[in-house]
Amino acid sequence: MGGQSVSELVADFRASRRNVLAVDGFMGSGKTPISLMLEFLLGIGCTHVDDYLPSDTTANKGRPFLEVLNLNRLQTDIRGAASTGPAVVEGILVRDVLSRVYADSPAYHVYVAAVWSPSKTEVRWNEGDRLRLGASNDELDAQIVEYHRRLGPQINFDRSLLRDQDRFSVNSTLLSPDGQQFAIPHQAIQESGIKKWRRRGSAYQSADATAVNLPLGLIDPRLPVATPDLPRDRMKELISAIVQGNPIAPVKVSHAQRNGIYNLIEGHHRYFASITSGFTRLPAILASG
């Protein structure tokens, strides 16, 4: 998975003249980083299906995923986005979701798979093994397996993207929306507690109530395409605060340019910490002038 392959995907999507791009795959396959790159390249915010889940997940345990979603709000947002231009939708079971909220016209379907290479001549896809094994004890995982067997999104797609699981992980190299690679010091990851943490919400808790949660992919860090040197202590401090739910100051951005992208003025470490934490939005203050 890289900037070039996503750029080719965007060109193919535009040529298709479809107005909805759907990003599909198993949980943890890499759909979120792909969707952030699509935001950056298209200059539009992505609709993340997970954002329409209730905050209290325990109350809905045992119910099918689609019955838990706020489908009315999801339908309003997707239709609103598609009425003014292309719309990007990302999430598990995305074909079932679209059949409920936007069946007007065929979507452009992208399938993301996380793969790894046990040897130089072999490529493995863990989810393929799960499909062969069948039902899982995990309720949501079982729904995802059933969905794949019923609709075959892993074989019926307009474009597929493979995420190199050996290369991109929370322990090593990550990818920002503009395509640059960066690394978080291993000790900062270990000591922050993020490996055992599960995010709730689309952005970290802002220390400023006036901040706006902007799509992370619409923010340009304005750094050269190289791995930034991210200091261990600062990254540990930020990621630990995210894990503990402590308020963090918003970043500062310029007003959006014609391509829909904001330039990051202040808060680069918060930007990269948010990507590392799996957030899709970033609390921001617009610079005056």
Rosetta blueprint (number, residue, H / E / L):
1 M L
2 G L
3 G H
4 Q H
5 S H
6 V H
7 S H
8 E H
9 L H
10 V H
11 A H
12 D H
13 F H
14 R H
15 A H
16 S H
17 R L
18 R L
19 N L
20 V E
21 L E
22 A E
23 V E
24 D E
25 G L
26 F L
27 M L
28 G L
29 S L
30 G L
31 K H
32 T H
33 P H
34 I H
35 S H
36 L H
37 M H
38 L H
39 E H
40 F H
41 L H
42 L H
43 G L
44 I L
45 G L
46 C E
47 T E
48 H E
49 V H
50 D H
51 D H
52 Y H
53 L L
54 P L
55 S L
56 D L
57 T L
58 T H
59 A H
60 N H
61 K L
62 G L
63 R L
64 P L
65 F H
66 L H
67 E H
68 V H
69 L L
70 N L
71 L H
72 N H
73 R H
74 L H
75 Q H
76 T H
77 D H
78 I H
79 R H
80 G H
81 A H
82 A H
83 S H
84 T H
85 G L
86 P L
87 A E
88 V E
89 V E
90 E E
91 G L
92 I L
93 L L
94 V H
95 R H
96 D H
97 V H
98 L H
99 S H
100 R H
101 V H
102 Y L
103 A L
104 D L
105 S L
106 P L
107 A L
108 Y E
109 H E
110 V E
111 Y E
112 V E
113 A E
114 A E
115 V E
116 W E
117 S E
118 P E
119 S E
120 K L
121 T L
122 E E
123 V E
124 R E
125 W E
126 N H
127 E H
128 G H
129 D H
130 R H
131 L H
132 R H
133 L H
134 G L
135 A L
136 S L
137 N L
138 D L
139 E H
140 L H
141 D H
142 A H
143 Q H
144 I H
145 V H
146 E H
147 Y H
148 H H
149 R H
150 R H
151 L H
152 G L
153 P L
154 Q L
155 I L
156 N L
157 F L
158 D L
159 R E
160 S E
161 L E
162 L E
163 R E
164 D E
165 Q L
166 D L
167 R L
168 F E
169 S L
170 V L
171 N L
172 S L
173 T E
174 L E
175 L E
176 S L
177 P L
178 D L
179 G L
180 Q L
181 Q E
182 F E
183 A E
184 I L
185 P L
186 H H
187 Q H
188 A H
189 I H
190 Q H
191 E H
192 S H
193 G L
194 I H
195 K H
196 K H
197 W L
198 R L
199 R L
200 R L
201 G L
202 S L
203 A L
204 Y L
205 Q L
206 S E
207 A L
208 D L
209 A L
210 T L
211 A L
212 V E
213 N E
214 L E
215 P E
216 L H
217 G H
218 L H
219 I E
220 D E
221 P L
222 R L
223 L L
224 P L
225 V L
226 A L
227 T L
228 P L
229 D L
230 L L
231 P L
232 R H
233 D H
234 R H
235 M H
236 K H
237 E H
238 L H
239 I H
240 S H
241 A H
242 I H
243 V H
244 Q H
245 G L
246 N L
247 P L
248 I E
249 A L
250 P L
251 V E
252 K E
253 V E
254 S L
255 H L
256 A L
257 Q L
258 R L
259 N L
260 G L
261 I L
262 Y E
263 N E
264 L E
265 I E
266 E E
267 G L
268 H H
269 H H
270 R H
271 Y H
272 F H
273 A H
274 S H
275 I H
276 T H
277 S L
278 G L
279 F L
280 T L
281 R E
282 L E
283 P E
284 A E
285 I E
286 L E
287 A L
288 S L
289 G L
